[in-house]
Amino acid sequence: MWLGACTSSIGSWMQILAQSWLVYQLTDSSFYLGLDTFFGQIPVFLLSLFGGVFADRRSRRGLLLMSQFIQLASAFVLAALVATGVVRVWHIWCLSFAVGVAQAFGGPAYSALIPTLVDRKDLQNAIALNSIQFNLARVVGPALGGLALTKLGASWCFTLNGISYIAVIFSLLMIRPQFVPEKTAESVIKSMQVGIDFIRHRAGMLSLVALAFLTTLLSYPLITFLPVMARDIFHGGANTFTLFLCLSGAGSVAGALFVAASQNHFGLAKRSLFTMLLLGVFITGFGLSRNIGISTALLFLAGASLMIVFAINSSLVQLYVSDTMRGRVMSVYNVAFRGGMPLGSLVSGLLIHQTSAPAIMAGNGLLVVLLALYFIFVRRDVVKL
């Protein structure tokens, strides 16, 4: 499963790089760039709760297979549009939306499936190792994508991404999950309500969901608007953008390795919040820096910090939920986690259009610092976990 997901993630990051550069070239607009991320992520925000219910009453492997086939088809359609020279930005937005719908149902199923493949004592390590494959792909994918983009063209990036889905489809057909959800006559709305009630009444869970939303809202624009920073601030091209993405991904791999290697499972929430404090400092520094060496180092550290925060918080949520509730609870968490991405990208894109990318980056970083301080000193239910 790890190998299949890693191969597919590499292809996805090749597409992310090529698609971001293509949208910016077609429109020359940071707002349209943010809008592409918005269309790709908003279905996750709107539909993941339904996806979580289905993940607790249907075969999680079956839901994932459906999701992968839709994403495979979308990649090949975009490759054909670019290769024939008829691509328009609205085509890209529509395909991003289709992929987002697929991920809205595949995401909760994937989050619920992974813990059923390992023992409870290995859960934190499994989540960290899963983060490693995703972020290893953030290093390898943009590097390969940058080569394919400059040497072969964007259509090849999309074609290779479509081919990469075959690996994860093959791995899904091979695995045998230990837990398969039982069928139920309970209505979809009732099942959804049970999951939401669990989060509301479990100490600290609501704060973890809020943290997931606010952290991605403020930190994800760092990734979304790297093309703007690369071209307009550092006066580079696709190679500079590729370098930024690779270093951010390398930092995330380092952060995930740190979490996987950690033997101390006590005080996880406190460790996450203090790392979040550092994350805000690094994002602010990246916004203010005009030296490419310092900026790349700050991107690496921001990537590491962001991954430590997300891996620990995700582990905390998974540790407090049973297999029968996992799909619904993780769907709510994913709504918050993924919902912050499109909204943050859209708002930051508008603000960048009015001001500048460095100013918004620095401002977002300061808000992350204030958010961490609030949960450390004021809203202390997370610290006690």
KAHURA-V671712 format. One record per backbone hydrogen bond with DSSP energy under -1.0 kcal/mol. NH is the residue of the N-H (numbers start at 0). CO is the residue of the C=O. E is the energy in kcal/mol with one decimal. If there is no record, write none. Layout:
NH_CO_E / NH_CO_E
//
This chain:
4_0_-2.6 / 5_1_-2.3 / 6_2_-2.2 / 7_3_-2.2 / 8_4_-2.5 / 9_5_-2.2 / 10_6_-1.7 / 11_7_-2.3 / 12_8_-2.4 / 13_9_-1.7 / 14_10_-1.9 / 15_11_-2.6 / 16_12_-2.2 / 17_13_-2.2 / 18_14_-3.4 / 19_15_-2.4 / 20_16_-2.1 / 21_17_-2.3 / 22_18_-2.7 / 23_19_-2.1 / 24_20_-2.0 / 25_21_-2.6 / 26_22_-2.1 / 27_23_-2.1 / 32_28_-1.6 / 33_29_-2.2 / 34_30_-2.2 / 35_31_-1.8 / 36_32_-1.4 / 37_33_-2.1 / 38_34_-2.6 / 39_35_-1.7 / 40_36_-1.8 / 41_37_-2.7 / 44_40_-1.5 / 45_41_-2.2 / 46_42_-2.9 / 47_43_-1.6 / 50_46_-2.1 / 51_47_-2.6 / 52_48_-1.6 / 53_49_-2.2 / 54_50_-1.8 / 56_53_-1.1 / 57_53_-1.7 / 62_58_-2.1 / 63_59_-2.0 / 64_60_-2.2 / 65_61_-2.1 / 66_62_-2.2 / 67_63_-2.4 / 68_64_-2.2 / 69_65_-1.8 / 70_66_-2.0 / 71_67_-2.5 / 72_68_-2.2 / 73_69_-2.1 / 74_70_-2.0 / 75_71_-1.9 / 76_72_-2.1 / 77_73_-2.2 / 78_74_-2.1 / 79_75_-2.0 / 80_76_-2.2 / 81_77_-2.3 / 82_78_-2.6 / 83_79_-1.9 / 84_81_-1.0 / 85_80_-1.7 / 86_80_-1.1 / 91_87_-1.4 / 92_88_-2.1 / 93_89_-2.2 / 94_90_-2.2 / 95_91_-2.5 / 96_92_-2.1 / 97_93_-2.1 / 98_94_-2.3 / 99_95_-2.2 / 100_96_-2.2 / 101_97_-2.0 / 102_98_-2.4 / 103_99_-1.6 / 105_101_-2.3 / 106_102_-2.9 / 109_105_-2.5 / 110_106_-2.7 / 111_107_-2.1 / 112_108_-1.7 / 113_109_-2.2 / 115_112_-1.0 / 116_113_-1.8 / 121_118_-1.3 / 122_119_-1.7 / 125_121_-2.5 / 126_122_-2.6 / 127_123_-2.3 / 128_124_-3.0 / 129_125_-2.3 / 130_126_-1.9 / 131_127_-2.0 / 132_128_-2.1 / 133_129_-1.8 / 134_130_-2.5 / 135_131_-3.2 / 136_132_-1.6 / 139_135_-2.6 / 140_136_-2.8 / 142_138_-1.3 / 143_139_-2.8 / 144_140_-3.4 / 145_141_-3.2 / 146_142_-1.6 / 147_143_-2.8 / 148_144_-3.0 / 149_145_-2.1 / 150_146_-2.6 / 151_147_-2.3 / 152_147_-2.2 / 157_153_-1.8 / 158_154_-2.2 / 159_155_-2.6 / 160_156_-1.6 / 161_157_-2.1 / 162_158_-2.1 / 163_159_-1.8 / 165_162_-1.5 / 168_164_-2.2 / 169_165_-2.3 / 170_166_-2.1 / 171_167_-2.1 / 172_168_-1.6 / 174_170_-1.6 / 190_186_-2.5 / 191_187_-2.2 / 192_188_-2.2 / 193_189_-2.1 / 194_190_-1.7 / 195_191_-2.2 / 196_192_-2.7 / 197_193_-2.0 / 198_194_-1.6 / 199_195_-2.2 / 200_196_-1.9 / 201_197_-1.1 / 204_201_-1.7 / 207_203_-1.8 / 208_204_-2.0 / 209_205_-2.3 / 210_206_-2.6 / 211_207_-2.1 / 212_208_-1.9 / 213_209_-2.6 / 214_210_-2.7 / 215_211_-1.7 / 216_212_-2.3 / 217_213_-1.7 / 218_214_-2.3 / 219_215_-2.0 / 221_218_-1.5 / 222_219_-1.7 / 223_219_-2.0 / 224_220_-2.2 / 225_222_-1.4 / 228_224_-2.0 / 229_225_-3.0 / 230_226_-2.3 / 231_227_-2.5 / 233_228_-2.2 / 235_229_-3.2 / 240_236_-1.8 / 241_237_-2.6 / 242_238_-2.3 / 243_239_-2.3 / 244_240_-2.4 / 245_241_-2.7 / 246_242_-2.3 / 247_243_-2.1 / 248_244_-2.4 / 249_245_-2.7 / 250_246_-2.2 / 251_247_-1.7 / 252_248_-2.2 / 253_249_-2.2 / 254_250_-2.4 / 255_251_-2.5 / 256_252_-2.5 / 257_253_-1.9 / 258_254_-1.9 / 259_255_-2.7 / 260_256_-2.2 / 270_266_-2.0 / 271_267_-2.3 / 272_268_-2.2 / 273_269_-2.1 / 274_270_-1.9 / 275_271_-2.0 / 276_272_-1.6 / 277_273_-1.5 / 278_274_-2.2 / 279_275_-2.0 / 280_276_-1.5 / 281_277_-2.5 / 282_278_-2.4 / 283_279_-2.2 / 284_280_-2.4 / 285_281_-2.2 / 286_282_-2.0 / 287_283_-1.7 / 288_284_-2.0 / 294_290_-2.6 / 295_291_-2.3 / 296_292_-1.8 / 297_293_-2.4 / 298_294_-2.3 / 299_295_-2.1 / 300_296_-2.2 / 301_297_-2.6 / 302_298_-2.5 / 303_299_-2.1 / 304_300_-2.5 / 305_301_-2.7 / 306_302_-1.8 / 307_303_-2.1 / 308_304_-2.3 / 309_305_-2.4 / 310_306_-2.8 / 311_307_-2.2 / 312_308_-2.3 / 313_309_-2.4 / 314_310_-2.0 / 315_311_-2.3 / 316_312_-1.9 / 317_313_-2.5 / 318_314_-2.3 / 320_317_-1.1 / 325_321_-1.0 / 328_324_-2.5 / 329_325_-2.6 / 330_326_-1.5 / 331_327_-1.8 / 332_328_-2.2 / 333_329_-2.8 / 334_330_-2.3 / 335_331_-2.0 / 336_332_-3.1 / 337_333_-3.4 / 338_334_-1.9 / 339_335_-1.5 / 342_338_-1.4 / 343_339_-2.2 / 344_340_-2.5 / 345_341_-2.6 / 346_342_-2.7 / 347_343_-2.5 / 348_344_-2.2 / 349_345_-2.0 / 350_346_-2.4 / 351_347_-2.9 / 352_348_-1.8 / 353_349_-1.2 / 354_350_-2.5 / 359_355_-1.8 / 360_356_-2.6 / 361_357_-2.5 / 362_358_-2.2 / 363_359_-2.7 / 364_360_-2.1 / 365_361_-2.0 / 366_362_-1.9 / 367_363_-1.9 / 368_364_-1.9 / 369_365_-2.1 / 370_366_-2.3 / 371_367_-2.4 / 372_368_-2.2 / 373_369_-2.0 / 374_370_-1.9 / 375_371_-1.6 / 376_372_-2.5 / 377_373_-2.4 / 378_373_-2.1 / 379_377_-1.3 / 383_379_-1.1 / 384_381_-1.8
//
